[in-house]
Amino acid sequence: MRIITVNLPVSFLQMIDTMIGEHGAYPSRSELIRVAVREFLIKELETAEKCGNFTILKPKPVDIDPSLFVHVPSVETVCRMENGFKTYHIVKKEGRIE
């Protein structure tokens, strides 16, 4: 991931802060913003594709050697699967469990 800087009105930050934390729907501001941007991009790109403005290029899946790495679902996304998207972390295996 890359770090970016975004300037938001204080009122936006106050609303975001009510949705994060121990009793919120998101663990952090970053995760809430990632989800919001992802959903916005999906909606906008689908609309643009329907209008014929351009064709969405689907990213090629990354070829990862399953004997060396494993996809671990992020805890915060396991409970929120209504949009069909799930965030994974790719973790290197340290050793075999027998």
PyMOL commands that set and color helices and strands:
alter all, ss='L'
color gray80, all
select helices_A, chain A and resi 10-18+29-50+75-78
alter helices_A, ss='H'
color red, helices_A
select strands_A, chain A and resi 69-73+88-92
alter strands_A, ss='S'
color yellow, strands_A
deselect
rebuild
show_as cartoon
